Amino acid sequence: MLSDIIIYPAYYIGIFVGLFYLFMIIKNRKKLRSRPIKEFPFVSVVIPVYNKESVIKHTVNSVLNLDYPKDKIEIICINDGSTDESLRILKEYKNIRIIDKKNEGKSIALNQGIKFAKGKFIMCLDADTIVQRDLLKKCLSYFNDKEVNIVIPTLKPYKPKNLLEKIQLVEYSIASFTRKITSFNSGLTAAPGCSIFRAEFLKKSKGFEQNNITEDFEMALRAQSKNVKISMALDTVAYTNVPKKFKDLYRQRIRWCYGNLYNLKKYKRLFNKKYGDLGVFFLPLILISISLGILGITLAIIDISTTLIQKIHFLSLINFDYKINLTSLSIINFIIDLRIILGLVAFSIAITIFNIAKKYTNIKEVSLFTYLSYVFIYSMLLIGFWIISAFYFIAGKQPKW
Amino acid sequence: MVNQKNKRKISKSTYIALFSYTTLIFIIGIFIGSWFSSNQLSKSRYEQEKIKVSLDGINLKNELIEKEKSCDFSKSKIWEDKVNLGRRVTILEERLGKDNPELLIEKETYQLVELRTWLTLRDLKQTCNENYTLVLFFYSNNKDDELIYKESQDQGFILDELYLRNKDTFITFSFDIDNNNPAITTLKDIFNITKAPSLIIDSVVHDEFKSYSELQSIINNGQ
């Protein structure tokens, strides 16, 4: 089988990474939860808004309901040339600052807000993201470490209803947990739709890069390039609206994947031992995983198609008069092979990590069917998105969205 | 807040330890894998011995009675053992590869057991007027000639399917045409088998690929 070429390196890397995460969980098990904050510094919440009439109220309300002294918080909403009712809704609030400007994109809107922010810390929040009440208190505690300049919470889909949203709940929860583990080794490269920054760092860095399609990833890589620490509060959540339809998911992920490839190329200097674990392990791991995923799925598709064609050919030989042969499913067909043994080891490690992640990210309500869909279908989809984005990237063509 | 001078750490000892553990898991995996393979080979040898003993029992019994051969034998038991053994060899072929030296010896022995089984069952069929079809199938595993290899595979598949549908009346004995064991060579010489795929159905030679329908009709018509 062609896929055998890829299966052993993939197992080796998979088991290695799995053990790495397990080891890090055990080593840092007491640091998985946030510690209470002692003082309440002034915080600015910057929300760029573009045509978010359906969700902006929820977002602003969630910030107003934060468990944090009201005199220590300011909300700055930048209406980025919305053509819907967003501005009118924002004007209903008396206690927020509104900056109304023509549409120029999220990064410019954010930077505008950052310019006016007075807080010692600035929370950059997407207009469709709702924060949990204890989010600020928990996230700010990580800034006690003077080297920490960015803190992110767990990100989860807001009230997932259909299967696609529920699968994304599993995905986001696992991603949050692995981000937390990665943060212990200063390898975190994410600053998603809800991130809290030390204002001094953000202002010195001149804010977000304009016209970068994944400006949050760029910001994280830029922070890493300046040896700035990014931490994560696993036990508090920002809820975001995730795509409900495949078409929207496709657009979002192609944009993310393309943007990530673009920024990885831009910051290729980070692939260096000078940047510690990030340079020698975490960043190469991203590229290796993408490459193995693309190669693996391509070879698997070739193998499956070949087998399928062969099966159809065999069936045609017996005039499609198929009879199930149960003896061919005998146990000896399964347990004899090295691939099966390694697969079982890798699977056990994955299950262990997944169960720990489940405990810390509270995703108990998800059904087995959703998990299986995530593992066997959704993960393939994600690789498919990477393949398409890689094509765009290699061709030097920016995808449309 | 920006720490340009901060030296970034590489968890070298962690990576070395995990590298060792992962390698150890691989080595253990390889050992367990080969243990299972050799275990399957031993089981295969054991089953071969079982068949040989059953055949010897039948042959000795008939020799003792001499004049009037006994038809009191468990055909289904030999049948079942032979099919299981064949299946095990096929799985080992898939797992270890068709060129594995240990397996090649195992396969040659298996084909001799097949030959002995066929001889005994052929005699008993004549003596006891039994109504079953015995098929000798000569195939080629030589991938150099793609057409022959493919036809052999197809023919093998059809014969397996026919067995599944006629478990009590139909059995195939498969031989690699490139097997140069004296007994197999003699068998090929007797029936003038020179190419694969070839079939000998109840002593009649068919030296070309036979379709499912053709074989079904041969079985139904008792040739």
Contacts between the chains, C-beta under 8 A, distances in Angstrom:
chain1	res1	chain2	res2	distance
A	11	B	26	8.0
A	12	B	22	6.2
A	12	B	26	6.7
A	15	B	22	5.0
A	15	B	25	5.8
A	15	B	26	7.9
A	16	B	18	5.7
A	16	B	19	6.9
A	16	B	22	4.5
A	19	B	18	5.0
A	19	B	21	5.7
A	19	B	22	6.4
A	20	B	14	7.3
A	20	B	18	5.5
A	23	B	14	6.6
A	23	B	17	7.9
A	23	B	18	6.6
A	146	B	1	7.3
A	147	B	1	7.9
A	147	B	3	5.7
A	147	B	6	6.8
A	149	B	1	5.4
A	149	B	2	7.5
A	185	B	9	7.9
A	185	B	11	6.4
A	186	B	8	6.7
A	186	B	9	7.5
A	198	B	1	5.4
A	200	B	1	5.1
A	201	B	1	4.8
A	201	B	2	6.4
A	204	B	1	7.6
A	204	B	2	6.6
A	226	B	2	4.9
A	226	B	3	7.5
A	226	B	4	6.7
A	227	B	2	7.4
A	227	B	3	4.8
A	227	B	4	6.3
A	227	B	5	7.9
A	227	B	6	4.4
A	227	B	8	6.5
A	228	B	1	7.2
A	228	B	2	6.0
A	228	B	3	6.8
A	273	B	10	6.2
A	274	B	8	6.6
A	275	B	8	5.2
A	276	B	7	7.9
A	276	B	8	2.9
A	276	B	9	4.9
A	276	B	10	5.1
A	277	B	8	7.4
A	277	B	9	6.8
A	277	B	10	5.9
A	277	B	11	5.7
A	278	B	8	6.9
A	279	B	8	7.3
A	280	B	10	5.7
A	281	B	11	7.9
A	281	B	15	7.2
A	313	B	154	7.8
A	314	B	154	7.4
A	314	B	157	5.0
A	317	B	154	5.6
A	317	B	157	6.1
A	317	B	158	5.5
A	317	B	161	8.0
A	317	B	211	7.4
A	317	B	212	5.9
A	318	B	157	7.7
A	318	B	158	6.3
A	318	B	161	4.8
A	318	B	212	4.8
A	319	B	212	6.0
A	319	B	213	7.0
A	321	B	161	7.8
A	321	B	212	7.7
A	323	B	161	7.0
A	323	B	164	5.2
A	323	B	165	6.4
A	325	B	164	5.7
A	327	B	87	6.8
A	328	B	87	7.7
A	330	B	87	7.8
A	332	B	40	6.5
A	332	B	88	7.3
A	332	B	91	6.2
A	333	B	91	6.1
A	335	B	36	6.1
A	336	B	33	7.2
A	336	B	36	4.3
A	336	B	37	6.2
A	336	B	40	6.1
A	336	B	91	7.2
A	336	B	95	5.3
A	337	B	33	6.3
A	337	B	36	7.8
A	337	B	95	5.8
A	338	B	29	5.3
A	338	B	30	5.9
A	338	B	32	7.8
A	338	B	33	3.7
A	341	B	29	4.4
A	341	B	32	5.4
A	341	B	33	5.8
A	342	B	25	7.4
A	342	B	26	7.1
A	342	B	29	5.0
A	345	B	25	5.6
A	345	B	29	7.0
